[in-house]
Amino acid sequence: MANNSSTLPHDNNVVAELVARARAAQRRFETSSQEQVDMTVAAAGWAIMEPKRNRELAELAVADTGVGNVEDKVRKNHRKTQGLLRDLQGVRSVGQISEDPEKGIIEIARPVGVVCAVTPSTNPGATPANKIINALKGRNAVIVAPSPKGWGTAARLIEFIHQQFDKVGAPHDLVQLLPAPVNKQSTGDLMRMCDLVVATGSQANVRAAYASGTPAFGVGAGNVASIVDETADAEAASDRILRSKTFDNATSCSAENSMVVVNAAADAMIAALQARGAVLLSPTQKATLQRLMWNEGRLSSAVIGKSATEIALRAAELDASDRDAWLAIAEQKPRILMVYEDGVGEAHPFSGEKLSPVLTVYRVPDFAAAAAMVERIYRFEGAGHSVSLHSSDAARAMQLGLNLPVSRVIVNQPHALATGGNFDNGLPFSLSMGCGTWGKNNFSDNMNWRHYVNITRIASPIAERVPTENDIFGAFFAAHGAH
């Protein structure tokens, strides 16, 4: 079983052996029919979706990483896998997958081979499962390189997958795990030896993937801002933002980090959030929280994936002079903590990603100023990912899409639940969102099975169609002449 290899020494030969076994299994799997592939995909999906296994993985993830909460991880494991399987249902990924008679083009899906799947501690069950399922849909083998804290969860997941593989006759070596203790050297070796790297997590991992010499897909940094304009329904918007910001203690890269609200809507919006359990901190409490969150110049594990109540209790330990006020906040069991901010950049750390239920609030004069503020925030961190908009003016979503450096504009939805696909929008279900060249990525859509295959195209002759000069240059000649 995958986790038995944890006792092996970490050297180049151990990784090479894993890859060799994966290649042998993949060559077998490559000859599978579409029905066999889909049965193998279903086996991997049921490995995490079966309720008892799902809960065990969620509990193990929280126990091992100290990040997030069990109930939301149960929901995430279920819904993200269920949605992905829905997206893949009936999709052809074996042999001919499309034909365009008009162009004389037939497309054939071909496996990439062995995939290195780098996964984060924030989603040690759902993200590996997502990548494994997509890789299998393309008839690939996959080796998971988890974060050290997430290794135990990934090992248990793969053990469950192997149990389900036995039912469908799939080889265990199709899905393997990098042995513990996972480190930069072994992960780097795996990246170099595989045929494709898909990296989710820290930007250090993404940069290492791009530098590995192996074709790689990586994702950009999250730091989502949510715009609330004067036409928004404050009650509905506050419900959506809180659902998103509190989900799994805001560990998602798609959770809102800032709310940019126009002045005409600000008072009603703040009141609606407070009525639902958000607490607005004073300037002195904000300063204490900043010391807690960035005590060594970088975001502290003391707050990552922790509840707002736990953060308040830790702030009480840090600030003796305001201890009673912090304890009073903790007694309220706040859903999120809010701070006002007007600056952006290194000197204003609340303008960046926080991976915790802490929401930065910017008040601006109007919608144009809101869009400009989001652009400033994304120049600091988060370019290319997504922006959230709460508005009843549909034209404003188009304005953002045309002008902001974002790959997605999420309109009137709980952002963290929507941007990776949901049952009430049309985005593909994914836990890896490309951020385009804005985020230093080579793709800008939600990662899906087509990123895990090569496409061979058969081009047959069609009737020749040669345009005239007038067809090509007619408008230019009419405007500027032919000389």
C-alpha positions in Angstrom: 0.0 0.0 0.0 1.1 3.6 -0.7 1.8 4.5 2.9 4.0 1.5 3.6 6.8 3.3 1.7 7.1 5.9 4.4 10.1 3.9 5.9 12.1 4.0 2.7 15.2 6.2 2.5 14.8 9.3 0.5 17.0 9.2 -2.5 16.8 9.5 -6.2 16.4 5.7 -6.7 13.3 5.5 -4.5 11.5 8.2 -6.6 12.8 6.6 -9.8 11.2 3.3 -8.7 7.9 4.9 -8.0 7.9 6.5 -11.5 8.9 3.2 -13.2 6.0 1.4 -11.5 3.7 4.2 -12.5 4.8 4.0 -16.1 4.2 0.2 -16.2 0.7 0.6 -14.8 0.0 3.5 -17.1 0.9 1.5 -20.2 -1.6 -1.1 -19.1 -4.3 1.5 -18.4 -3.7 3.2 -21.7 -5.3 0.3 -23.5 -8.5 0.6 -21.5 -11.9 1.2 -23.0 -13.9 4.3 -22.2 -16.1 2.1 -20.0 -13.1 0.8 -18.1 -11.7 4.3 -17.6 -15.0 5.6 -16.4 -15.3 2.7 -13.9 -11.8 3.5 -12.6 -12.7 7.2 -12.3 -15.9 6.2 -10.4 -13.8 4.0 -8.1 -11.5 6.8 -7.2 -14.4 9.2 -6.6 -16.3 6.8 -4.4 -13.1 6.3 -2.3 -13.5 9.8 -0.9 -17.3 10.3 -1.3 -18.5 7.3 0.7 -19.7 9.0 3.9 -17.7 7.1 6.5 -14.4 7.4 4.5 -15.2 11.0 3.8 -15.6 11.9 7.5 -12.5 9.9 8.4 -10.4 11.8 5.9 -11.9 15.2 7.1 -11.1 14.4 10.7 -7.6 13.2 9.9 -7.0 16.4 7.8 -7.9 18.7 10.7 -6.0 16.6 13.3 -2.8 16.5 11.2 -2.7 20.0 9.8 -4.6 22.0 12.4 -6.3 23.9 9.6 -10.0 24.3 8.8 -12.9 22.4 10.4 -14.2 18.9 9.9 -17.8 19.6 8.8 -16.7 21.9 6.0 -14.1 19.5 4.9 -16.7 16.8 4.8 -18.9 19.1 2.6 -15.9 20.0 0.4 -14.8 16.4 -0.1 -18.3 15.5 -1.1 -19.4 18.4 -3.3 -16.2 19.0 -5.1 -15.8 15.4 -6.0 -19.5 15.0 -6.9 -19.4 18.1 -9.1 -16.2 16.9 -10.9 -17.8 13.5 -11.5 -20.9 15.2 -12.9 -18.7 17.3 -15.2 -16.9 14.1 -16.4 -20.0 12.0 -16.9 -20.5 11.0 -20.5 -17.4 12.8 -21.6 -15.3 10.9 -24.1 -11.5 10.8 -23.2 -10.5 7.6 -25.1 -9.8 7.6 -28.8 -11.7 10.0 -31.0 -13.3 12.8 -28.9 -14.5 15.2 -31.6 -14.9 15.7 -35.4 -15.4 18.9 -37.4 -16.4 17.8 -40.9 -16.4 21.4 -42.2 -12.7 21.8 -41.3 -11.8 18.1 -41.8 -10.4 17.8 -38.3 -10.7 14.8 -36.0 -9.4 15.1 -32.5 -8.0 12.1 -30.5 -7.3 12.2 -26.8 -3.9 10.7 -25.8 -2.5 10.3 -22.2 0.3 12.5 -21.0 1.8 9.6 -19.0 2.8 10.0 -15.4 1.5 13.1 -13.5 3.2 14.6 -10.5 0.4 16.1 -8.4 1.7 18.6 -5.8 -1.0 19.3 -3.2 -1.4 21.7 -0.2 -2.1 21.2 3.5 -5.3 23.3 3.2 -7.0 20.6 1.2 -5.1 17.3 1.9 -8.1 15.1 0.8 -10.1 17.1 -1.8 -7.3 18.4 -3.9 -5.4 15.1 -4.4 -8.8 13.4 -5.2 -9.6 16.1 -7.7 -6.2 15.7 -9.5 -6.3 11.9 -9.3 -9.7 11.7 -10.9 -8.8 14.1 -13.7 -5.6 12.3 -14.4 -7.3 8.9 -14.5 -9.9 10.3 -16.9 -7.1 10.9 -19.3 -5.7 7.4 -18.8 -2.7 8.6 -16.9 -0.9 7.4 -13.8 -0.4 9.9 -10.9 2.0 10.3 -8.0 0.9 12.6 -5.3 3.5 14.9 -3.6 1.5 16.2 -0.6 2.6 18.9 1.9 4.3 17.2 4.9 1.4 18.0 7.2 -1.1 16.5 4.7 0.8 13.3 4.0 -1.2 11.1 6.4 -4.5 12.2 4.9 -3.2 11.6 1.3 -1.9 8.2 2.3 -5.2 7.2 3.8 -7.0 8.5 0.7 -4.8 6.5 -1.6 -5.3 3.4 0.6 -9.1 3.9 0.1 -8.6 4.3 -3.7 -6.6 1.1 -3.9 -9.4 -0.8 -2.1 -11.9 0.5 -4.7 -9.4 -0.3 -7.5 -9.5 -3.9 -6.4 -13.2 -4.0 -7.3 -12.6 -2.8 -10.9 -9.3 -4.6 -11.6 -7.2 -1.4 -11.8 -3.5 -1.6 -10.8 -2.6 0.1 -7.5 0.5 1.6 -9.1 -1.8 3.9 -11.2 -2.1 6.1 -8.0 0.9 6.4 -5.7 2.3 8.6 -3.0 5.7 10.2 -2.5 7.2 8.6 0.6 7.4 10.4 3.9 9.1 12.5 5.0 8.3 14.7 2.0 10.9 17.3 1.3 12.0 19.7 -1.5 14.6 17.2 -2.8 12.2 14.3 -3.2 9.4 16.5 -4.6 11.9 18.1 -7.0 13.1 14.6 -8.2 9.5 13.6 -8.8 8.8 16.7 -10.8 11.8 16.1 -13.0 11.0 12.4 -13.7 7.3 12.7 -14.4 5.7 13.8 -17.7 3.5 16.6 -16.3 3.4 18.6 -13.1 0.2 20.0 -11.7 1.1 22.2 -8.7 -1.4 23.7 -6.2 -0.3 25.4 -3.0 2.5 27.8 -2.1 4.0 30.0 -4.8 7.4 28.4 -3.9 6.0 25.0 -5.1 4.6 26.6 -8.2 7.9 28.2 -9.1 9.7 24.9 -8.5 7.3 23.2 -10.8 7.9 25.7 -13.6 11.7 25.4 -13.0 11.7 21.6 -13.0 12.2 21.2 -16.8 8.9 19.2 -17.0 5.8 20.7 -18.5 3.8 22.2 -15.6 0.6 23.8 -14.7 0.7 26.0 -11.6 -1.8 28.4 -9.9 -1.3 32.0 -8.9 -1.7 33.5 -5.4 -5.1 34.1 -4.0 -6.2 37.4 -2.5 -9.8 37.8 -3.6 -11.5 41.2 -3.2 -15.3 41.5 -3.2 -16.9 44.7 -4.5 -20.3 45.7 -3.0 -21.9 48.6 -4.8 -24.9 50.8 -4.0 -27.3 48.6 -5.9 -26.5 45.5 -3.9 -29.0 43.8 -1.6 -27.1 44.2 1.7 -28.8 41.3 3.4 -28.2 38.9 0.5 -24.6 40.1 0.0 -23.7 39.7 3.7 -25.1 36.2 3.7 -23.0 35.2 0.7 -19.8 36.8 1.9 -20.1 35.2 5.3 -20.9 31.8 3.8 -17.8 32.1 1.7 -15.5 33.7 4.3 -16.3 31.2 7.1 -16.2 28.1 4.9 -13.4 25.8 6.3 -12.1 28.8 8.3 -11.3 30.7 5.1 -8.5 28.3 4.0 -9.6 28.5 0.4 -7.6 30.7 -2.0 -11.0 31.8 -3.2 -12.2 33.2 0.1 -12.6 36.9 0.2 -9.7 38.8 1.8 -11.1 42.3 1.2 -14.5 43.8 0.9 -14.4 47.0 -1.1 -17.7 48.8 -0.5 -19.0 52.0 -1.9 -19.9 54.6 0.8 -23.6 54.6 -0.1 -23.8 50.9 0.8 -21.2 50.8 3.5 -23.3 51.5 6.7 -26.0 49.0 5.7 -23.5 46.4 4.7 -21.4 46.6 7.9 -24.6 46.5 10.0 -25.9 43.4 8.1 -22.5 41.6 8.6 -22.5 42.6 12.3 -26.1 41.3 12.7 -24.9 38.0 11.4 -22.0 37.6 13.8 -19.1 39.6 12.3 -17.2 41.8 14.7 -15.6 45.1 13.6 -12.3 45.7 15.5 -11.1 49.0 16.9 -7.8 50.5 15.6 -5.9 49.3 18.7 -7.4 45.8 18.3 -6.4 45.9 14.6 -2.8 46.7 15.7 -2.8 43.7 18.1 -4.2 41.4 15.5 -1.6 42.6 13.0 1.2 41.6 15.5 -0.4 38.2 16.0 -0.9 37.5 12.3 2.5 38.7 11.1 4.7 38.3 14.1 7.8 37.3 12.0 7.1 39.3 8.9 5.0 36.5 7.3 1.6 35.1 7.9 1.6 33.1 11.1 0.4 29.5 11.5 -1.2 30.8 14.7 -4.1 32.1 12.6 -4.1 30.1 9.4 -7.3 28.1 9.2 -8.3 28.9 12.7 -11.7 30.1 13.8 -12.4 33.7 14.6 -13.0 32.7 18.2 -9.6 31.0 18.5 -7.9 34.0 16.9 -9.6 36.3 19.4 -8.4 34.1 22.3 -4.8 34.2 21.0 -5.0 38.0 20.7 -6.2 38.2 24.3 -3.0 36.3 25.4 -0.9 38.8 23.3 -2.5 42.0 24.5 -2.8 42.2 28.3 -4.1 45.8 28.3 -7.1 44.9 26.1 -7.5 41.3 27.3 -11.0 41.7 28.6 -12.2 43.2 25.3 -10.7 40.3 23.4 -12.3 37.8 25.7 -15.6 39.5 25.3 -15.2 39.2 21.5 -14.4 35.5 21.9 -17.4 34.9 24.1 -19.6 36.2 21.2 -18.3 33.3 19.1 -17.7 35.7 16.2 -18.0 34.3 12.7 -15.4 36.7 11.3 -13.3 39.6 12.4 -13.3 42.8 10.3 -10.8 45.7 10.1 -10.9 48.9 8.2 -8.0 49.7 5.9 -7.1 52.4 3.4 -3.6 51.4 2.3 -2.2 48.7 0.1 1.2 46.9 0.0 3.9 45.6 2.3 3.3 48.3 4.9 -0.4 47.3 5.0 -0.4 43.5 5.5 -4.2 43.4 5.9 -4.3 44.2 2.1 -2.9 40.7 1.4 -4.1 37.1 1.7 -4.9 36.0 5.2 -6.1 32.4 5.0 -8.3 33.0 8.1 -11.7 34.5 8.9 -10.4 38.1 8.9 -11.9 40.5 6.4 -10.4 43.8 5.4 -12.9 46.5 4.7 -12.2 49.4 2.3 -14.7 52.2 1.9 -14.7 54.1 -1.4 -16.7 56.9 -3.0 -18.2 55.0 -6.0 -17.9 52.0 -8.2 -15.1 53.4 -10.3 -13.1 54.0 -7.1 -13.9 50.4 -6.0 -12.6 48.9 -9.3 -9.4 51.1 -9.0 -8.9 49.9 -5.4 -9.2 46.3 -6.4 -6.6 46.9 -9.2 -4.3 48.4 -6.6 -4.8 45.4 -4.3 -4.1 42.9 -7.1 -0.9 44.8 -8.2 0.3 43.9 -4.6 -1.1 40.3 -4.5 -3.7 38.2 -6.2 -3.6 39.3 -9.8 -5.3 37.0 -12.3 -7.4 35.0 -9.8 -10.9 36.3 -9.4 -13.0 39.2 -8.3 -16.4 39.1 -6.5 -19.2 41.5 -7.3 -22.4 42.1 -5.4 -24.6 44.3 -7.6 -27.9 44.4 -9.4 -26.3 46.3 -12.3 -25.2 43.6 -14.8 -23.2 46.0 -16.9 -20.7 46.4 -14.0 -19.7 42.8 -14.2 -18.8 43.3 -17.8 -16.8 46.5 -16.9 -14.7 44.4 -14.4 -14.2 41.6 -16.9 -13.0 44.1 -19.5 -10.6 46.0 -17.3 -9.4 44.1 -14.2 -6.6 41.6 -14.3 -8.8 38.6 -13.3 -9.7 35.3 -14.9 -13.1 35.2 -13.3 -15.8 37.7 -12.2 -18.1 36.0 -9.7 -21.5 37.8 -9.6 -23.9 37.6 -6.6 -22.6 34.3 -5.2 -20.6 33.1 -2.2 -17.2 33.4 -3.9 -15.3 30.5 -2.3 -18.1 28.1 -3.2 -18.6 29.5 -6.7 -15.2 30.2 -8.3 -14.1 26.5 -8.3 -17.5 25.5 -9.9 -20.8 25.0 -8.3 -24.1 23.4 -9.1 -25.7 26.8 -9.7 -23.0 28.1 -12.1 -21.3 26.8 -15.3 -17.7 26.9 -14.2 -15.9 23.5 -14.2 -15.6 22.0 -10.7 -11.9 22.3 -9.7 -9.7 23.0 -6.8 -6.9 24.5 -9.0 -7.7 27.8 -10.7 -5.4 29.2 -13.3 -4.6 32.9 -13.1 -3.3 33.6 -16.6 -0.2 35.6 -17.3 -1.4 38.1 -14.7 -0.7 35.5 -12.0 2.4 34.1 -13.9 0.4 31.0 -15.0 0.1 29.5 -18.5 -3.6 29.0 -18.3 -6.6 31.0 -17.0 -9.4 28.5 -16.7 -10.4 26.1 -14.0 -8.1 23.1 -14.3 -10.0 20.1 -15.7 -9.4 16.8 -17.4 -8.3 18.3 -20.8 -5.2 19.7 -19.1 -4.2 16.1 -18.4 -4.2 14.9 -22.1 -2.5 15.5 -25.3 -4.6 16.0 -28.4 -3.7 14.4 -31.7 -5.4 16.0 -34.7 -6.1 14.2 -38.0 -6.4 16.7 -40.9 -8.1 15.6 -44.1 -8.4 17.6 -47.3 -11.5 19.8 -47.7 -12.6 22.1 -50.5 -10.1 24.8 -51.1 -11.2 28.3 -50.0 -8.8 31.1 -50.9 -10.0 34.6 -49.9 -9.6 37.5 -52.4 -7.6 40.6 -51.5 -10.8 42.4 -51.1 -12.1 39.8 -48.6 -9.0 40.5 -46.5 -8.2 44.2 -47.0 -11.6 45.6 -48.1 -12.3 47.5 -44.9 -8.7 48.7 -44.7 -8.7 49.9 -48.4 -12.0 51.7 -47.9 -10.7 53.6 -45.0 -7.1 54.2 -46.0 -6.7 53.4 -49.7 -4.7 50.7 -51.5 -1.4 52.5 -51.7 
